[in-house]
Amino acid sequence: MMLERRVSEGLKIKHGAIFNHKKAARIMKKYNLKPEHAKRIRPNMAWKRIEENVQPNLVKRQFKTKGFNQIWCTDITYLIFGNKRAYLPTIIDLYDRHVVAYRISKFNNIPLVVDTLNKALEIEKDVHGLILHSDQGFQYTSKQERIATRYSASHTTE
C-alpha cells in the first residue's frame, strides 16, 4: 500500500494527475505494472570496515580537557547543493571547540579523511599523547588512516 501512495504522489507531482492510492493500485494491477526499484550499489571493497583496526573508546563521554591538543574529535557530514553532495570532514579540539582542520570534497572516501588529518598535523605540531576520537566508520578503520595515525595519535571509538 505504501508503494501505491508513492506512485499516486509521483503522478500528482510530475503530471498533475490526482489519483487515490487505491485507484493507482487498481490501475497498476490491471496493466500488470510493477515499479522498478533503484539498483543497490555494491559497496567498494575499500569501504569495508576492518574490524581489527577498531580501537577501544578511551574518551568514554568525558569531553572536557585541561589543555589544547589532548582530545580531537572528527566526523564527516554531507552538504547538499541543489542535487549534488559535498562531504565535509572536520577535526575539532575539545578544549575550546575550535576547528583544527577541515576539507571539502565531492567524494566520501579514505583519502579525504587522511588529507584532513595531515592538514591538522601540519597546523598543530605538538600532538604527543593526543587522542583522536571518531565514530569508527569505514574511513577511520581503513589501513591508510591507521598508518596516518600510528605515529601521531591514539584513536578511539564512540
N, C-alpha and C positions, 0 to 999 in steps of 0.2 A: 504494500500500500504506500509506503514511503516513496518508492520509485515512481509511482504514478503521480504523486504530488509534485515531484521534481519535474516530471515531463510536462504536466499541465502548467506549472510555473514557468518553465522554459518556453513553452508555446506562447504564453502571455507576454513574456519579455521580448522574445525575438520577433514574433509575428503579430502580436496584439490580439491573438485569438484567446477568448476566455472560455475555458472548459473546467467543469468539475473534475476532480481527480478520478471519480468513479467512471465518468464518461471517457476520460482518457484511457482508463484500464480496459473498458469495453472495446474501444476502437483498436487498441493495441492487440487485444485478444482476437478480434475479428480478422485482422490482417496479419496475425502471427508476427507482430513486431516485438523485438526484444532490444532494449538499449545496449549499446556497446559500452563496455567498461574500459576505463583508461588502463592501459597496459602498465603493470607494475615494473618499475625499474629495478633490475637486479643490482644489489649493492656491489660496488667495486671491491676487489679483494683488499685494496689498500685501506678501505673504510672499515674493515673488520676490527673489532675491539680485541686487543691482545691481552688476555686475562693475566698473564704473568707480569705485565707492565703496570697493573693496577696497584696503587700504593695505599697504605693504611691512612686513615684520617687522623692527622696529627693535631688539627685545629680544634676539632670536637666542639664546634659552635662558640668558641671563645675568640670573638672577633676584635677584642681590644688588645692593643700592643703598647709597649712602652717607648718605642722609637721607630725611626724610619727603617725600611728595608728588613723588617723581621718577617712579616707575612704579606705576600701579594696574593690577590685573588684574580682569577681570569675566567672569562667565559666568552662565548660567541653569541651575538644576536644578529638578526637579519633586518634589513630595512627594505621597504617596498616603495619603489618609484614607478608609478604607472603600473605596468605589467612586468617589471623587472625587479630582481632582488639584488641586494648588495649585502655582503657579510662583513661584520664589524667585530673582530676580537679585541678586547681591551684587557689591560693589566692594571689593577688598582692597588695602591699601597693602603693597607688597612689602618695605618697610624693616623693619617689625616684625610683619607679617602681621595687622594689626588690620583689622576690617571698618569701612570708611568709611561705607557706606550699603547698605541693602537694602530691598526692598519685597516684598510677597506679594500675589498676585492669582489669580483663577480663570482668567484668560486669559493665554496666552503671546503677547503682541503688542508692537508697537513702542512705544506709549505707556508700557508698563510699564518698558521699558529707559530711555526718555527721562526718566521721572519719577525713576527711581533715580539717574541721572546728575545731574539737577537737585538732588536731595536732597543728594548728595555735594558738589556745588559750593556749596550753601548752608552746609554744615558746614565745609568746608575752603576758605578764601578765597584763599590763596596757591598757585595752581596754574600759575604761569608755567613753561613748559618741561616740563610733565607729559606722560608717555606713558601713554595708556590702551590696554592690551593685551587683546585678546579673540580669540575663535575665528572671528570674522567671519561669524557666522550671519546669517540674513535680517534680524534686528532690528538688528544692528550695521552693516549695509551699507545701511540704508534712508536715504531723503532726510532724514527728520525727525531721525534720530540724527546724520547728518553735520552738519546745521545746528546741533544742540546742542553738538557737539564742536568745531566750526570755530574758535570764538574762545577755547576753554578748554584744549584738549589736543590732542596728536598722537595718532593712533590706529594701532595696529599689528595684525598678524595672527599667528596661531600657525602 
